[in-house]
């Protein structure tokens, strides 16, 4: 049996974020959303000094808060990568089209930590 449900992108985004680990805080979601908006279609974002300054200003967070959030997002598998180049976990959020996402997921093994 197949069940289909049509929802808007906004509804999907909200549903996906509400299903995240309860340890994800409001600031975490805000920074994740900013990183998603800055990412290319494959979910890769270069977290440059300029982007860090933009995040600090736009989200009203200090440098240490940003570092702590990045650490939490990486620990939970929402961000993949080190230092300044990250990929948003495509199992959670994707910016490109559905075909590209499925190809990407079929070519890689990615885990999402949930508690």
Backbone as XML, in Angstrom:
<?xml version="1.0"?>
<chain id="A" units="angstrom">
  <residue number="1" name="UNK">
    <atom name="N" x="0.844" y="-1.169" z="0.000"/>
    <atom name="CA" x="0.000" y="0.000" z="0.000"/>
    <atom name="C" x="0.891" y="1.236" z="0.000"/>
  </residue>
  <residue number="2" name="UNK">
    <atom name="N" x="0.545" y="2.224" z="-0.810"/>
    <atom name="CA" x="1.272" y="3.475" z="-0.886"/>
    <atom name="C" x="0.365" y="4.609" z="-0.442"/>
  </residue>
  <residue number="3" name="UNK">
    <atom name="N" x="0.872" y="5.434" z="0.411"/>
    <atom name="CA" x="0.125" y="6.607" z="0.874"/>
    <atom name="C" x="0.883" y="7.832" z="0.404"/>
  </residue>
  <residue number="4" name="UNK">
    <atom name="N" x="0.192" y="8.741" z="-0.250"/>
    <atom name="CA" x="0.812" y="9.975" z="-0.734"/>
    <atom name="C" x="0.208" y="11.158" z="-0.019"/>
  </residue>
  <residue number="5" name="UNK">
    <atom name="N" x="1.026" y="12.137" z="0.229"/>
    <atom name="CA" x="0.580" y="13.362" z="0.876"/>
    <atom name="C" x="1.306" y="14.522" z="0.218"/>
  </residue>
  <residue number="6" name="UNK">
    <atom name="N" x="0.576" y="15.480" z="-0.236"/>
    <atom name="CA" x="1.172" y="16.650" z="-0.872"/>
    <atom name="C" x="1.230" y="17.771" z="0.160"/>
  </residue>
  <residue number="7" name="UNK">
    <atom name="N" x="2.440" y="18.279" z="0.379"/>
    <atom name="CA" x="2.621" y="19.399" z="1.305"/>
    <atom name="C" x="3.492" y="20.442" z="0.635"/>
  </residue>
  <residue number="8" name="UNK">
    <atom name="N" x="3.378" y="21.676" z="1.097"/>
    <atom name="CA" x="4.216" y="22.736" z="0.550"/>
    <atom name="C" x="5.643" y="22.564" z="1.055"/>
  </residue>
  <residue number="9" name="UNK">
    <atom name="N" x="6.573" y="23.207" z="0.385"/>
    <atom name="CA" x="7.964" y="23.152" z="0.816"/>
    <atom name="C" x="8.118" y="23.699" z="2.238"/>
  </residue>
  <residue number="10" name="UNK">
    <atom name="N" x="7.357" y="24.750" z="2.549"/>
    <atom name="CA" x="7.440" y="25.339" z="3.874"/>
    <atom name="C" x="6.973" y="24.353" z="4.936"/>
  </residue>
  <residue number="11" name="UNK">
    <atom name="N" x="5.872" y="23.637" z="4.654"/>
    <atom name="CA" x="5.372" y="22.652" z="5.609"/>
    <atom name="C" x="6.381" y="21.525" z="5.803"/>
  </residue>
  <residue number="12" name="UNK">
    <atom name="N" x="7.021" y="21.093" z="4.700"/>
    <atom name="CA" x="8.018" y="20.029" z="4.804"/>
    <atom name="C" x="9.200" y="20.494" z="5.637"/>
  </residue>
  <residue number="13" name="UNK">
    <atom name="N" x="9.668" y="21.707" z="5.370"/>
    <atom name="CA" x="10.810" y="22.251" z="6.091"/>
    <atom name="C" x="10.523" y="22.309" z="7.585"/>
  </residue>
  <residue number="14" name="UNK">
    <atom name="N" x="9.334" y="22.788" z="7.940"/>
    <atom name="CA" x="8.957" y="22.888" z="9.356"/>
    <atom name="C" x="8.843" y="21.504" z="9.975"/>
  </residue>
  <residue number="15" name="UNK">
    <atom name="N" x="8.230" y="20.562" z="9.253"/>
    <atom name="CA" x="8.089" y="19.203" z="9.775"/>
    <atom name="C" x="9.448" y="18.552" z="9.972"/>
  </residue>
  <residue number="16" name="UNK">
    <atom name="N" x="10.352" y="18.752" z="9.017"/>
    <atom name="CA" x="11.689" y="18.166" z="9.135"/>
    <atom name="C" x="12.428" y="18.741" z="10.332"/>
  </residue>
  <residue number="17" name="UNK">
    <atom name="N" x="12.307" y="20.039" z="10.538"/>
    <atom name="CA" x="13.015" y="20.660" z="11.657"/>
    <atom name="C" x="12.411" y="20.271" z="12.996"/>
  </residue>
  <residue number="18" name="UNK">
    <atom name="N" x="11.099" y="20.055" z="13.055"/>
    <atom name="CA" x="10.505" y="19.668" z="14.335"/>
    <atom name="C" x="10.873" y="18.240" z="14.698"/>
  </residue>
  <residue number="19" name="UNK">
    <atom name="N" x="11.244" y="17.434" z="13.715"/>
    <atom name="CA" x="11.632" y="16.062" z="13.983"/>
    <atom name="C" x="13.077" y="15.906" z="14.400"/>
  </residue>
  <residue number="20" name="UNK">
    <atom name="N" x="13.802" y="17.002" z="14.449"/>
    <atom name="CA" x="15.209" y="16.931" z="14.819"/>
    <atom name="C" x="15.374" y="16.613" z="16.292"/>
  </residue>
  <residue number="21" name="UNK">
    <atom name="N" x="16.586" y="16.254" z="16.628"/>
    <atom name="CA" x="16.947" y="15.948" z="18.008"/>
    <atom name="C" x="16.511" y="17.075" z="18.934"/>
  </residue>
  <residue number="22" name="UNK">
    <atom name="N" x="15.987" y="16.737" z="20.088"/>
    <atom name="CA" x="15.505" y="17.749" z="21.026"/>
    <atom name="C" x="16.620" y="18.656" z="21.548"/>
  </residue>
  <residue number="23" name="UNK">
    <atom name="N" x="17.878" y="18.236" z="21.374"/>
    <atom name="CA" x="18.988" y="19.075" z="21.813"/>
    <atom name="C" x="19.276" y="20.218" z="20.848"/>
  </residue>
  <residue number="24" name="UNK">
    <atom name="N" x="18.632" y="20.217" z="19.687"/>
    <atom name="CA" x="18.819" y="21.307" z="18.742"/>
    <atom name="C" x="18.052" y="22.515" z="19.271"/>
  </residue>
  <residue number="25" name="UNK">
    <atom name="N" x="18.760" y="23.605" z="19.427"/>
    <atom name="CA" x="18.164" y="24.813" z="20.006"/>
    <atom name="C" x="17.746" y="25.784" z="18.905"/>
  </residue>
  <residue number="26" name="UNK">
    <atom name="N" x="17.030" y="26.815" z="19.292"/>
    <atom name="CA" x="16.546" y="27.809" z="18.327"/>
    <atom name="C" x="17.699" y="28.430" z="17.534"/>
  </residue>
  <residue number="27" name="UNK">
    <atom name="N" x="18.782" y="28.779" z="18.215"/>
    <atom name="CA" x="19.945" y="29.355" z="17.534"/>
    <atom name="C" x="20.562" y="28.378" z="16.547"/>
  </residue>
  <residue number="28" name="UNK">
    <atom name="N" x="20.524" y="27.074" z="16.888"/>
    <atom name="CA" x="21.048" y="26.040" z="15.994"/>
    <atom name="C" x="20.253" y="26.030" z="14.691"/>
  </residue>
  <residue number="29" name="UNK">
    <atom name="N" x="18.930" y="26.069" z="14.809"/>
    <atom name="CA" x="18.065" y="26.035" z="13.631"/>
    <atom name="C" x="18.249" y="27.297" z="12.799"/>
  </residue>
  <residue number="30" name="UNK">
    <atom name="N" x="18.387" y="28.429" z="13.462"/>
    <atom name="CA" x="18.578" y="29.693" z="12.732"/>
    <atom name="C" x="19.887" y="29.679" z="11.956"/>
  </residue>
  <residue number="31" name="UNK">
    <atom name="N" x="20.971" y="29.187" z="12.582"/>
    <atom name="CA" x="22.252" y="29.133" z="11.872"/>
    <atom name="C" x="22.197" y="28.088" z="10.760"/>
  </residue>
  <residue number="32" name="UNK">
    <atom name="N" x="21.578" y="26.948" z="11.013"/>
    <atom name="CA" x="21.438" y="25.917" z="9.988"/>
    <atom name="C" x="20.674" y="26.466" z="8.783"/>
  </residue>
  <residue number="33" name="UNK">
    <atom name="N" x="19.606" y="27.214" z="9.036"/>
    <atom name="CA" x="18.830" y="27.816" z="7.947"/>
    <atom name="C" x="19.684" y="28.806" z="7.160"/>
  </residue>
  <residue number="34" name="UNK">
    <atom name="N" x="20.495" y="29.606" z="7.854"/>
    <atom name="CA" x="21.373" y="30.554" z="7.173"/>
    <atom name="C" x="22.393" y="29.810" z="6.314"/>
  </residue>
  <residue number="35" name="UNK">
    <atom name="N" x="22.986" y="28.754" z="6.864"/>
    <atom name="CA" x="23.963" y="27.978" z="6.099"/>
    <atom name="C" x="23.313" y="27.337" z="4.879"/>
  </residue>
  <residue number="36" name="UNK">
    <atom name="N" x="22.083" y="26.851" z="5.032"/>
    <atom name="CA" x="21.361" y="26.276" z="3.893"/>
    <atom name="C" x="21.135" y="27.326" z="2.808"/>
  </residue>
  <residue number="37" name="UNK">
    <atom name="N" x="20.803" y="28.526" z="3.220"/>
    <atom name="CA" x="20.551" y="29.584" z="2.233"/>
    <atom name="C" x="21.827" y="29.988" z="1.507"/>
  </residue>
  <residue number="38" name="UNK">
    <atom name="N" x="22.981" y="29.804" z="2.121"/>
    <atom name="CA" x="24.259" y="30.165" z="1.516"/>
    <atom name="C" x="24.905" y="29.000" z="0.761"/>
  </residue>
  <residue number="39" name="UNK">
    <atom name="N" x="24.363" y="27.790" z="0.940"/>
    <atom name="CA" x="24.953" y="26.599" z="0.324"/>
    <atom name="C" x="24.664" y="26.555" z="-1.172"/>
  </residue>
  <residue number="40" name="UNK">
    <atom name="N" x="25.541" y="25.839" z="-1.899"/>
    <atom name="CA" x="25.252" y="25.617" z="-3.312"/>
    <atom name="C" x="24.201" y="24.509" z="-3.424"/>
  </residue>
  <residue number="41" name="UNK">
    <atom name="N" x="23.829" y="24.138" z="-4.635"/>
    <atom name="CA" x="22.749" y="23.164" z="-4.815"/>
    <atom name="C" x="23.053" y="21.785" z="-4.251"/>
  </residue>
  <residue number="42" name="UNK">
    <atom name="N" x="24.327" y="21.463" z="-4.054"/>
    <atom name="CA" x="24.665" y="20.160" z="-3.471"/>
    <atom name="C" x="24.795" y="20.232" z="-1.961"/>
  </residue>
  <residue number="43" name="UNK">
    <atom name="N" x="24.494" y="21.393" z="-1.370"/>
    <atom name="CA" x="24.501" y="21.527" z="0.085"/>
    <atom name="C" x="25.833" y="21.926" z="0.678"/>
  </residue>
  <residue number="44" name="UNK">
    <atom name="N" x="26.822" y="22.227" z="-0.168"/>
    <atom name="CA" x="28.139" y="22.596" z="0.345"/>
    <atom name="C" x="28.190" y="24.099" z="0.580"/>
  </residue>
  <residue number="45" name="UNK">
    <atom name="N" x="28.692" y="24.464" z="1.747"/>
    <atom name="CA" x="28.832" y="25.878" z="2.092"/>
    <atom name="C" x="30.227" y="26.099" z="2.655"/>
  </residue>
  <residue number="46" name="UNK">
    <atom name="N" x="30.875" y="27.155" z="2.174"/>
    <atom name="CA" x="32.174" y="27.531" z="2.719"/>
    <atom name="C" x="31.923" y="28.595" z="3.780"/>
  </residue>
  <residue number="47" name="UNK">
    <atom name="N" x="32.254" y="28.256" z="5.025"/>
    <atom name="CA" x="31.987" y="29.158" z="6.144"/>
    <atom name="C" x="33.166" y="30.107" z="6.304"/>
  </residue>
  <residue number="48" name="UNK">
    <atom name="N" x="33.197" y="31.106" z="5.447"/>
    <atom name="CA" x="34.284" y="32.076" z="5.419"/>
    <atom name="C" x="34.152" y="33.057" z="6.585"/>
  </residue>
  <residue number="49" name="UNK">
    <atom name="N" x="35.184" y="33.851" z="6.767"/>
    <atom name="CA" x="35.144" y="34.902" z="7.783"/>
    <atom name="C" x="33.977" y="35.851" z="7.504"/>
  </residue>
  <residue number="50" name="UNK">
    <atom name="N" x="33.776" y="36.187" z="6.233"/>
    <atom name="CA" x="32.684" y="37.089" z="5.861"/>
    <atom name="C" x="31.323" y="36.482" z="6.228"/>
  </residue>
  <residue number="51" name="UNK">
    <atom name="N" x="31.154" y="35.185" z="5.981"/>
    <atom name="CA" x="29.881" y="34.540" z="6.311"/>
    <atom name="C" x="29.703" y="34.444" z="7.827"/>
  </residue>
  <residue number="52" name="UNK">
    <atom name="N" x="30.787" y="34.206" z="8.551"/>
    <atom name="CA" x="30.701" y="34.174" z="10.014"/>
    <atom name="C" x="30.267" y="35.547" z="10.547"/>
  </residue>
  <residue number="53" name="UNK">
    <atom name="N" x="30.839" y="36.611" z="10.015"/>
    <atom name="CA" x="30.470" y="37.968" z="10.429"/>
    <atom name="C" x="29.005" y="38.244" z="10.090"/>
  </residue>
  <residue number="54" name="UNK">
    <atom name="N" x="28.569" y="37.808" z="8.901"/>
    <atom name="CA" x="27.169" y="37.969" z="8.500"/>
    <atom name="C" x="26.252" y="37.226" z="9.479"/>
  </residue>
  <residue number="55" name="UNK">
    <atom name="N" x="26.633" y="36.003" z="9.834"/>
    <atom name="CA" x="25.830" y="35.204" z="10.770"/>
    <atom name="C" x="25.768" y="35.872" z="12.134"/>
  </residue>
  <residue number="56" name="UNK">
    <atom name="N" x="26.905" y="36.376" z="12.604"/>
    <atom name="CA" x="26.938" y="37.038" z="13.909"/>
    <atom name="C" x="26.010" y="38.251" z="13.914"/>
  </residue>
  <residue number="57" name="UNK">
    <atom name="N" x="26.046" y="39.020" z="12.838"/>
    <atom name="CA" x="25.234" y="40.223" z="12.752"/>
    <atom name="C" x="23.754" y="39.889" z="12.576"/>
  </residue>
  <residue number="58" name="UNK">
    <atom name="N" x="23.454" y="39.038" z="11.604"/>
    <atom name="CA" x="22.060" y="38.734" z="11.279"/>
    <atom name="C" x="21.359" y="37.964" z="12.395"/>
  </residue>
  <residue number="59" name="UNK">
    <atom name="N" x="22.079" y="37.052" z="13.042"/>
    <atom name="CA" x="21.474" y="36.216" z="14.082"/>
    <atom name="C" x="21.708" y="36.755" z="15.491"/>
  </residue>
  <residue number="60" name="UNK">
    <atom name="N" x="22.486" y="37.841" z="15.572"/>
    <atom name="CA" x="22.815" y="38.465" z="16.853"/>
    <atom name="C" x="23.456" y="37.472" z="17.816"/>
  </residue>
  <residue number="61" name="UNK">
    <atom name="N" x="24.497" y="36.793" z="17.309"/>
    <atom name="CA" x="25.239" y="35.819" z="18.098"/>
    <atom name="C" x="26.702" y="36.216" z="18.162"/>
  </residue>
  <residue number="62" name="UNK">
    <atom name="N" x="27.370" y="35.826" z="19.242"/>
    <atom name="CA" x="28.798" y="36.074" z="19.378"/>
    <atom name="C" x="29.574" y="34.966" z="18.677"/>
  </residue>
  <residue number="63" name="UNK">
    <atom name="N" x="30.854" y="35.222" z="18.430"/>
    <atom name="CA" x="31.718" y="34.263" z="17.730"/>
    <atom name="C" x="31.724" y="32.905" z="18.429"/>
  </residue>
  <residue number="64" name="UNK">
    <atom name="N" x="31.807" y="32.898" z="19.751"/>
    <atom name="CA" x="31.837" y="31.644" z="20.497"/>
    <atom name="C" x="30.516" y="30.889" z="20.367"/>
  </residue>
  <residue number="65" name="UNK">
    <atom name="N" x="29.392" y="31.635" z="20.345"/>
    <atom name="CA" x="28.085" y="30.991" z="20.152"/>
    <atom name="C" x="28.037" y="30.268" z="18.807"/>
  </residue>
  <residue number="66" name="UNK">
    <atom name="N" x="28.546" y="30.933" z="17.772"/>
    <atom name="CA" x="28.573" y="30.338" z="16.430"/>
    <atom name="C" x="29.405" y="29.055" z="16.456"/>
  </residue>
  <residue number="67" name="UNK">
    <atom name="N" x="30.574" y="29.104" z="17.088"/>
    <atom name="CA" x="31.432" y="27.918" z="17.170"/>
    <atom name="C" x="30.741" y="26.782" z="17.912"/>
  </residue>
  <residue number="68" name="UNK">
    <atom name="N" x="30.070" y="27.109" z="19.003"/>
    <atom name="CA" x="29.344" y="26.090" z="19.779"/>
    <atom name="C" x="28.227" y="25.458" z="18.950"/>
  </residue>
  <residue number="69" name="UNK">
    <atom name="N" x="27.508" y="26.288" z="18.213"/>
    <atom name="CA" x="26.404" y="25.787" z="17.389"/>
    <atom name="C" x="26.936" y="24.877" z="16.286"/>
  </residue>
  <residue number="70" name="UNK">
    <atom name="N" x="28.002" y="25.316" z="15.621"/>
    <atom name="CA" x="28.607" y="24.487" z="14.565"/>
    <atom name="C" x="28.988" y="23.126" z="15.147"/>
  </residue>
  <residue number="71" name="UNK">
    <atom name="N" x="29.575" y="23.123" z="16.334"/>
    <atom name="CA" x="29.956" y="21.873" z="16.990"/>
    <atom name="C" x="28.755" y="20.980" z="17.261"/>
  </residue>
  <residue number="72" name="UNK">
    <atom name="N" x="27.666" y="21.559" z="17.760"/>
    <atom name="CA" x="26.463" y="20.762" z="18.029"/>
    <atom name="C" x="25.862" y="20.199" z="16.747"/>
  </residue>
  <residue number="73" name="UNK">
    <atom name="N" x="25.809" y="21.028" z="15.711"/>
    <atom name="CA" x="25.253" y="20.571" z="14.433"/>
    <atom name="C" x="26.100" y="19.448" z="13.829"/>
  </residue>
  <residue number="74" name="UNK">
    <atom name="N" x="27.424" y="19.549" z="13.978"/>
    <atom name="CA" x="28.311" y="18.483" z="13.493"/>
    <atom name="C" x="28.150" y="17.221" z="14.338"/>
  </residue>
  <residue number="75" name="UNK">
    <atom name="N" x="28.090" y="17.378" z="15.655"/>
    <atom name="CA" x="27.942" y="16.221" z="16.545"/>
    <atom name="C" x="26.669" y="15.435" z="16.246"/>
  </residue>
  <residue number="76" name="UNK">
    <atom name="N" x="25.618" y="16.137" z="15.842"/>
    <atom name="CA" x="24.345" y="15.481" z="15.567"/>
    <atom name="C" x="24.212" y="15.037" z="14.116"/>
  </residue>
  <residue number="77" name="UNK">
    <atom name="N" x="25.247" y="15.283" z="13.318"/>
    <atom name="CA" x="25.222" y="14.821" z="11.934"/>
    <atom name="C" x="24.419" y="15.696" z="10.992"/>
  </residue>
  <residue number="78" name="UNK">
    <atom name="N" x="24.040" y="16.896" z="11.430"/>
    <atom name="CA" x="23.302" y="17.799" z="10.557"/>
    <atom name="C" x="24.233" y="18.527" z="9.601"/>
  </residue>
  <residue number="79" name="UNK">
    <atom name="N" x="25.467" y="18.756" z="10.047"/>
    <atom name="CA" x="26.518" y="19.301" z="9.189"/>
    <atom name="C" x="27.617" y="18.261" z="9.087"/>
  </residue>
  <residue number="80" name="UNK">
    <atom name="N" x="28.179" y="18.131" z="7.910"/>
    <atom name="CA" x="29.264" y="17.202" z="7.666"/>
    <atom name="C" x="30.453" y="18.027" z="7.195"/>
  </residue>
  <residue number="81" name="UNK">
    <atom name="N" x="31.618" y="17.778" z="7.749"/>
    <atom name="CA" x="32.813" y="18.492" z="7.316"/>
    <atom name="C" x="33.589" y="19.035" z="8.493"/>
  </residue>
  <residue number="82" name="UNK">
    <atom name="N" x="34.678" y="19.700" z="8.181"/>
    <atom name="CA" x="35.556" y="20.248" z="9.219"/>
    <atom name="C" x="35.988" y="21.658" z="8.853"/>
  </residue>
  <residue number="83" name="UNK">
    <atom name="N" x="36.419" y="22.349" z="9.851"/>
    <atom name="CA" x="36.977" y="23.701" z="9.720"/>
    <atom name="C" x="36.004" y="24.672" z="9.062"/>
  </residue>
  <residue number="84" name="UNK">
    <atom name="N" x="36.183" y="24.965" z="7.764"/>
    <atom name="CA" x="35.368" y="26.009" z="7.154"/>
    <atom name="C" x="34.519" y="25.531" z="5.980"/>
  </residue>
  <residue number="85" name="UNK">
    <atom name="N" x="34.638" y="24.268" z="5.586"/>
    <atom name="CA" x="33.824" y="23.772" z="4.479"/>
    <atom name="C" x="32.904" y="22.678" z="5.011"/>
  </residue>
  <residue number="86" name="UNK">
    <atom name="N" x="31.602" y="22.929" z="4.918"/>
    <atom name="CA" x="30.610" y="22.008" z="5.445"/>
    <atom name="C" x="29.641" y="21.606" z="4.350"/>
  </residue>
  <residue number="87" name="UNK">
    <atom name="N" x="29.026" y="20.482" z="4.556"/>
    <atom name="CA" x="27.923" y="20.042" z="3.720"/>
    <atom name="C" x="26.738" y="19.827" z="4.651"/>
  </residue>
  <residue number="88" name="UNK">
    <atom name="N" x="25.594" y="20.359" z="4.271"/>
    <atom name="CA" x="24.385" y="20.110" z="5.042"/>
    <atom name="C" x="23.976" y="18.671" z="4.743"/>
  </residue>
  <residue number="89" name="UNK">
    <atom name="N" x="23.696" y="17.897" z="5.779"/>
    <atom name="CA" x="23.355" y="16.488" z="5.599"/>
    <atom name="C" x="22.148" y="16.374" z="4.661"/>
  </residue>
  <residue number="90" name="UNK">
    <atom name="N" x="22.325" y="15.770" z="3.473"/>
    <atom name="CA" x="21.238" y="15.712" z="2.497"/>
    <atom name="C" x="20.079" y="14.811" z="2.916"/>
  </residue>
  <residue number="91" name="UNK">
    <atom name="N" x="20.273" y="14.010" z="3.948"/>
    <atom name="CA" x="19.158" y="13.218" z="4.458"/>
    <atom name="C" x="18.204" y="14.093" z="5.261"/>
  </residue>
  <residue number="92" name="UNK">
    <atom name="N" x="18.662" y="15.258" z="5.659"/>
    <atom name="CA" x="17.850" y="16.150" z="6.478"/>
    <atom name="C" x="17.299" y="17.305" z="5.646"/>
  </residue>
  <residue number="93" name="UNK">
    <atom name="N" x="18.168" y="18.017" z="4.960"/>
    <atom name="CA" x="17.770" y="19.175" z="4.164"/>
    <atom name="C" x="18.525" y="19.159" z="2.838"/>
  </residue>
  <residue number="94" name="UNK">
    <atom name="N" x="17.860" y="19.560" z="1.769"/>
    <atom name="CA" x="18.477" y="19.572" z="0.442"/>
    <atom name="C" x="18.036" y="20.811" z="-0.296"/>
  </residue>
  <residue number="95" name="UNK">
    <atom name="N" x="18.956" y="21.443" z="-1.002"/>
    <atom name="CA" x="18.643" y="22.683" z="-1.691"/>
    <atom name="C" x="18.406" y="22.476" z="-3.185"/>
  </residue>
  <residue number="96" name="UNK">
    <atom name="N" x="18.968" y="21.447" z="-3.777"/>
    <atom name="CA" x="18.813" y="21.201" z="-5.209"/>
    <atom name="C" x="17.510" y="20.496" z="-5.526"/>
  </residue>
  <residue number="97" name="UNK">
    <atom name="N" x="17.444" y="19.925" z="-6.734"/>
    <atom name="CA" x="16.210" y="19.231" z="-7.103"/>
    <atom name="C" x="16.229" y="17.787" z="-6.593"/>
  </residue>
  <residue number="98" name="UNK">
    <atom name="N" x="15.081" y="17.135" z="-6.655"/>
    <atom name="CA" x="14.921" y="15.802" z="-6.069"/>
    <atom name="C" x="15.795" y="14.753" z="-6.755"/>
  </residue>
  <residue number="99" name="UNK">
    <atom name="N" x="15.916" y="14.830" z="-8.080"/>
    <atom name="CA" x="16.743" y="13.852" z="-8.805"/>
    <atom name="C" x="18.210" y="13.937" z="-8.373"/>
  </residue>
  <residue number="100" name="UNK">
    <atom name="N" x="18.731" y="15.159" z="-8.227"/>
    <atom name="CA" x="20.118" y="15.339" z="-7.781"/>
    <atom name="C" x="20.299" y="14.781" z="-6.372"/>
  </residue>
  <residue number="101" name="UNK">
    <atom name="N" x="19.315" y="15.001" z="-5.514"/>
    <atom name="CA" x="19.395" y="14.500" z="-4.137"/>
    <atom name="C" x="19.432" y="12.981" z="-4.120"/>
  </residue>
  <residue number="102" name="UNK">
    <atom name="N" x="18.554" y="12.344" z="-4.885"/>
    <atom name="CA" x="18.525" y="10.878" z="-4.911"/>
    <atom name="C" x="19.823" y="10.308" z="-5.459"/>
  </residue>
  <residue number="103" name="UNK">
    <atom name="N" x="20.372" y="10.919" z="-6.497"/>
    <atom name="CA" x="21.664" y="10.483" z="-7.039"/>
    <atom name="C" x="22.752" y="10.627" z="-5.987"/>
  </residue>
  <residue number="104" name="UNK">
    <atom name="N" x="22.754" y="11.764" z="-5.318"/>
    <atom name="CA" x="23.746" y="12.015" z="-4.275"/>
    <atom name="C" x="23.640" y="10.973" z="-3.161"/>
  </residue>
  <residue number="105" name="UNK">
    <atom name="N" x="22.419" y="10.705" z="-2.710"/>
    <atom name="CA" x="22.221" y="9.749" z="-1.624"/>
    <atom name="C" x="22.580" y="8.328" z="-2.049"/>
  </residue>
  <residue number="106" name="UNK">
    <atom name="N" x="22.309" y="7.972" z="-3.284"/>
    <atom name="CA" x="22.649" y="6.640" z="-3.774"/>
    <atom name="C" x="24.154" y="6.436" z="-3.884"/>
  </residue>
  <residue number="107" name="UNK">
    <atom name="N" x="24.895" y="7.510" z="-4.084"/>
    <atom name="CA" x="26.349" y="7.424" z="-4.238"/>
    <atom name="C" x="27.094" y="7.471" z="-2.915"/>
  </residue>
  <residue number="108" name="UNK">
    <atom name="N" x="26.420" y="7.797" z="-1.830"/>
    <atom name="CA" x="27.104" y="7.980" z="-0.544"/>
    <atom name="C" x="26.331" y="7.316" z="0.589"/>
  </residue>
  <residue number="109" name="UNK">
    <atom name="N" x="27.071" y="6.984" z="1.639"/>
    <atom name="CA" x="26.441" y="6.500" z="2.858"/>
    <atom name="C" x="26.590" y="7.608" z="3.893"/>
  </residue>
  <residue number="110" name="UNK">
    <atom name="N" x="25.473" y="8.098" z="4.370"/>
    <atom name="CA" x="25.476" y="9.209" z="5.324"/>
    <atom name="C" x="24.602" y="8.817" z="6.497"/>
  </residue>
  <residue number="111" name="UNK">
    <atom name="N" x="25.053" y="9.142" z="7.705"/>
    <atom name="CA" x="24.255" y="8.825" z="8.870"/>
    <atom name="C" x="23.785" y="10.101" z="9.544"/>
  </residue>
  <residue number="112" name="UNK">
    <atom name="N" x="22.638" y="10.012" z="10.155"/>
    <atom name="CA" x="22.071" y="11.126" z="10.905"/>
    <atom name="C" x="21.854" y="10.641" z="12.310"/>
  </residue>
  <residue number="113" name="UNK">
    <atom name="N" x="22.499" y="11.275" z="13.272"/>
    <atom name="CA" x="22.388" y="10.869" z="14.651"/>
    <atom name="C" x="21.127" y="11.447" z="15.267"/>
  </residue>
  <residue number="114" name="UNK">
    <atom name="N" x="20.298" y="10.608" z="15.794"/>
    <atom name="CA" x="19.081" y="11.040" z="16.450"/>
    <atom name="C" x="18.953" y="10.319" z="17.779"/>
  </residue>
  <residue number="115" name="UNK">
    <atom name="N" x="18.493" y="11.030" z="18.786"/>
    <atom name="CA" x="18.362" y="10.436" z="20.111"/>
    <atom name="C" x="16.927" y="10.375" z="20.517"/>
  </residue>
</chain>
